[in-house]
Amino acid sequence: MPVHSGYSRRVQDDARARIEKLLARGESRMRQGMDPEQARESFEQALLVAREAGLEERVRPLVELRLADLERLARESPPPGAPAH
């Protein structure tokens, strides 16, 4: 029978908090128009933390959606130095 200690619950709670922080950081970077690679890095770190905590299946769909958003934004954005319309 598995033992669910307070320690393991705290570890998962800490992982959830880190995941939320990383996702929020990535979204903030997207909204602010920062380097897309910085946003991508935050999303991928969130997925890694989720994987290590056994939460990947719950987090992966959101991360995949955000990564797709980054790709879409990259296609829609004018190249650096291009005149605005």
ABEGO torsion letter per residue (X at the ends): XBBBBAAAAAAAAAAAAAAAAAAAAAAAAAAAGBBAAAAAAAAAAAAAAAAAAGAAAAAAAAAAAAAAAAAAAAAABBBBGBBBX
